[in-house]
């Protein structure tokens, strides 16, 4: 039997059924090393991959090999170590020669990373593909590319998952590198405690020994002058020594209140990238992957309904899916579309309703304009732009009709409103500043 050809054929089948990130993470550097009396021995690079293949992909692997090789009786996994090193063989759950168990159910106290945050479960779509691509580049060359790496976006969109996945990937790829994840709150608490106990030097030494430092929720730093100063010096030390530093925030650094210009400048020197709400195709992909992990099948029209109806962040999408899965297991039979609709009607956020005058008020405040000016007939550029933004938001975010928008904003013809909306939509493609402005205005509505 040609084991190389068999595994190549199986990998092609497996790749078609899982995400690209999952396949790259878990099946890279695997091979069939031998076949003995119907037992297929799969070589894997380390304990982490072995345990994950057993826990998550054993059924898929076994089924795929069985379809390609009818004499298969069982699949075993062998860690391929450097020459002359010991090998450990395991049969789906029964360790023959024990090593230290993989501790994947708790946070590692040394680095604060959650082992569940890995790229194997990270869905890539248009809403986050730039952040994902930058993360992969950092893993290949930490400290030299995109340093610092600054990820921003709303809650529940996968920022923490992404930045911790980078930490876990670097730990695996570079075992000698020291990685540490923390929130800004923890950084600030440690710094304040070090001052109170006269151990400021110990604080500096503690954080500057790492090769990768990940700081979450950096948006709270705005009014902390002393913390900003310490972070500035920590950042400089990391940058000068080609050590990687990663930040996450719910907003772009330019919109963090009272953030020092020198920190804004440092953030801008690396890579600043946003993660937005997932679009329909990505929401559908997320649902399919989650269901596959749960080994549950739902009809395509049900998944399409959920993906089309739950237009929020990933947490909201997963929450809705959990409701459906719970009901599915209780009934122990497939759900109908009517049942799914009924199940989700109380769980979905109602469409946002807002008075037109409130949108005008919010946009006026943001651009520091007098409210009445939005309704006036004027060609002043700053007022025209603000009015167009109001029209665009009313149409895109609140689904107000073109004629009603025109009527409420000074009796404009509906064609003027359409033109304004198209103008903003076109400008957004080439004007990142306008995109950031709209993000901040939308946050003000929440």
N, C-alpha and C positions, 0 to 999 in steps of 0.2 A: 504493500500500500504506500502511495506517495503522500506522506503526512503533510508535507509543505503545501502541496496542491489542495489537499483536503481543507486545511485551515484557511488558505486563501479564499477558497470558495465559501466557507462558513462565514468568514469575516465580511465578505461582500453582502451576504444575506443579513447578518447582524447590523451592519452599517445602515442598511435601508430602513431598519425598524426603530432606530434610536437617534437622538440628536447628535449633531456633528461634534459638539463639545463633549458629550458623554463618550462617544466612540473614541475620540482622540485621547481622552483622559484615561480610560480603563482598558482599552484593547491595544494600545500602542505597546510595542516591545513584548508581545505575547506570541507564543508559538506552540504547536504540538511537538513535543520532544520525542515521544515514542508511543507505540501501541502494543499492548501485551494482553493476549487472550481476551480481546474485546474491551479492555480498559484503555481509555485515551488519557494520556498524561499531558496536561497543558502547563507550559513553563511561563511563570510570571516574574516580574522584576523585584517585587518586594511584598512584605506581609500585608501592607495596606491594600494593594491591588488584589491580592489573593482573597482577603476577607470580603472585600466589596463584591468581587465576582461571585463568590459563594452566596452572599446574602442577597444580592440584587439581581444577578444575571445568570445564576446556575440553571434555572429552568429553561431560559432562552437558549443558553449554550448547549445544554443537553438535547433539547428538541432540534436545534439546527444541525448538530452533528449527526443525530440519529436519522434525520431525513437524508443526509448525504452519505452515511456509512451504516448499512443495515446490520452489521455485526457488532455494533457498539453495545456494551453492557453497562458501562459506568464512566464517569469523568472524574479525574483526580487533578489536583493542582500542586505544582512543585515550584518552590522559589528557586530561581536560578541565581546563585551567588557567584562572586569571583572565584577563580580557579582555586582548588584545594579547600574551599570553604564548605561547611556542612550544608546539605540540602534538607528541606523539610517538606514532606508530602502530606497532603490532607485530603480526605474524602468528604466532600460536601458536609461539613459540620463535625466530623470526627477526626480530631488531631491525633496523628500517630506519634509524633515527637513534639512535645509542647515547647513553645517559646513564650515569652511574655505576651499576654493577650493584648489585642488592640483596644485601647480605651477610647471608644468613639461615642460614649454616651454622656460625657461631661466636658466642661470647659477645662482646658489644660491650664493649671495655675501658673506655669512658667511663662506662657506667651498669651494667655487669655483668649486663644482662638477656639472657636467652636468647630470640631471636626466635621460637623454636618454641612458647614458652609464650604462647598467645593464646586468646581466647575462642572462636575458630572450632573448636577441638578440645576445648573444655571441656564435658563432659556435665553437664547440670543435672538433678538428681533430688531427691526428698524429703530425701535425706541431706545435701545441700549447698545447697538452694535459698535459705535465709536468707542464707548467706554470699555467694552469687552476687548476690542482690538488693541487699545492702549494698554490694558491690563496684561494681555498676552506678550506684548513687546517688553513690558517691564519684567515679566518673569524670565524672559530670555536674557535680558541685560539689566539686572537691578542696579539702580544708582547712577546709571549713565544715560538712560533714556526716559524722558518725561519725569523729571525730578525737580520739584514735587509733582505728584499726581493729585489733582483736586477734582472730586466727583460731587456733583450737586443735583438735587431734585427733591420732589415731595416725598412724604412718608409712604412706606409700603411699596416702594418701587424696586427694591433690591440693591440699594447702595451698600448696606452692611454686608449682605451676602457677597457682593462683588469684591469688596476690599478685604474681607476675611478670606475669601477664596484665593486671592493673590498671596496672602500670608501663608496659607496652607500649602499652596503650590511651591512657593519658594522654600519652605521648610523641607519639602520632599526632594526638590531638585538640588538644593544646596544644604546638606545636613549640618554643615559647620557654621552656617549663618544664624545669627541670633535675631529672632523675630518677636515683636511685641505689639499687641493690639490693646487699645484703651479708648475710653471716651474722654472728651475734653474735661468733663467734670472730675474724673479721676486724676487727670494731669494736674488740674488746678488744686484739688484737695491735697495731693502729695506735695506740691510746691509750697502751699501755705503751711502744712505741717512741718516741712523742713525748715522754714523760716522761724516758726515758733520754737522749734527744738534746737536751733542753731546748727542745723545739718544741711545747709544749702549746698555745700560741696558734694555731699553724698547723693543729693538729688541729681545734680548735674552728671555725676559719674554713672548713676544708675541708668539714666535714659540715653546717655551718649555711648554706651557700650553696645547698643543694638546695631544691627546691619539694616534692619527694616523696622521703622516705627510707623504704626497706623493709628491715626487719631480720628475718632468718629465725633459727629455733632459739633463741629468747629464753629458753627454759627453763634454759639453762646459766648464767644470770646470778646464780642464787641466792646463791652464796658469794663473789661478787666485789664487795666493798663499794665500792671505788674506781670500778669500772666502773658500778655502780648509780648512784653519785653523778653521774658524767659523763653517763650516759644521762638522768638526771632533769633536768639543766640543758639538755641538748640538746632534750629533749622540750618543756620550758617555752618555749624559744626558738621552736621550730616552732609550738607552739600559739598563742603571742602574735602571731605573724606570719601566722596562717591558712595555714600550710603543713602538708601532709598527712604523717602518719607511720603506718606499718603494721607490725605485728608478727605473727609466727607462733610457735607453741609446740606441744609435744606434750601439754601439760596446761593447764588453767585457771590464770590467775595466782594465784588463792587457794591453789593447791597446788604452787606453785614454792617449794621449800625456801629459807628465809631470805631471801625477797624482802621488801624494805622496804615498810612500810605506805604510805608516800607514793607509791611506784610502783604498788602495787595500786590506790590511789585514783585515780591518773592513768589507768590502764588502764580502770577501771570508768566513768570519766567519758565515754568514747566508746562504742564498740560492741564487745562481746565475743561471739563466735559460734563454735559448734563445727561441725566436719565429721565425720560418723560414717561407719561402713562402709556402702557402698551396699546398698540392699535389692534384692530380686530384679528388680523392673521396671527399676531403674537399671542393674543388671549386664547385663541383656539389651540395653538401649539402648546401653551402652558397647560391647558385642560387635558390634552391628549397625553402629555408626559406624566402628569399627576395620576391620571387614571391607569396608565400603564404600570406605574410604580405600585399602585394599589391592587393591580391585577383585576380590574373591573372594566367591563365593556359597557359603553352607553351608545345608543344609536347616534349616528352623525347629526341628525336634525336636532337632537337634544343638546349636543355640544355646541352646535351653531347658534341655537337660541340663547344659551347661557353666555357664550362669547359676545353675542350681539347686544345682550341686555345689560350685563354687568360692566358698565363703562367706567370703572374706577381704577384703583391701584391693584397690585397683585394680591395683597392681603384680602381685599374685598372679594376678588375672584375666587381665591382659595376658600374663603368662608362660605361662599355660595355653594361651591363644589362639595364641601364637607357636609352641608345640609342634605344635598342630593344623595351622597354616598351613604349617609346614616339611614335615610329613608329606604334606599335600595336594599341595604342589609336587613333592615327591619322587615320589609315585605318579602325579601328573598325572591324577588322576581323583577323583570325589567319595568322601569317607570314609563308612563306615557308622557307625551308632550304637555297635555293638560295638567297632569299631576306635577310636573316640574314647574310650570307657570304658576300654579297655585302655591307651591312650596316657596317659591322665590318672591312672590308679590309683596310679602311683608318684610323681606330681608333687603330688597333693593332700595337704594336711596331714591327718593322722589326727584323728579326733574327739578332743577333749581328754578325757583320763581323769584323774581326781583323786580322792583319798580324801576322804570326807565330813569326816573329822576335820581335814583340811588346810584345807577351806573354813571350818570353824568357827574354826580357829586364825587364819586370815588376817583374817576379819571381826572377831574378838575383839581382835586387835592393832590394827586400824584404829580401832575405837571405844573402845580402851583399857579393855577389860573382861577379867575373868578367864574363861578358857575354860570351866570347869565351870558358870559361871552360865548359859550358853546352854542347858544341858540341864535346869536346875532349873525347878521350878514356881514362877513368880513373876509378879507383875503390874507390876513396875518398868518404866516406860516405855522407858528406854534399853535394857533387856535384851530386852523384847518386840520392839522395833524391830530390834535386831541379829539376833534369831532369825528374824524374818520375812525379813530380807535374806538370811540363810543359805539359807532354804527357797527363796526366789525364785531365787537364783543356781544352786542345785543343780538346780532344775527347768529354768530357761531356758537356762543355759549348758552344763550337763552332762547334761541329759535323764534325771535320776534319777527313778524313779517316785514318785508321791505316797505310796503305802504305805511304801516303803523310807525315804523322808525322815522320815516320822512315826515309824517304828520306831527309827531311829538318833538322833533328837532327843528322847529322853525318853519314847518310847512314845506319841506323839501320834496321834490318829485322822487318817486321810487327809483327812477333810473340813476339819480344822483347817489342814492344810497348803494345801489348795486355797484356803481363805479368806485365808490369809496371802499367798499368791502374788497373788491378785486384789487384795488391799489394796495391796501394793507397786506393782503394775501401774497401779492407779488413781492412787496418789499421785504417780507419776512424771510424769503428765500436767500436774500443777499445781505441782510442787515441784522447781524447778531445782537446789536445794541437794542433794536426794536423788539426782538424776540425776548430779551431779558426784561425789557420794560413791561411787556404783556404778562410775563410770568409773575412779576412783582404785583401788578395790578390784580391779577387773578387771586393771588394770595390774600390780598386785602378784602376780597369778597367772602373769604372763608370764615 
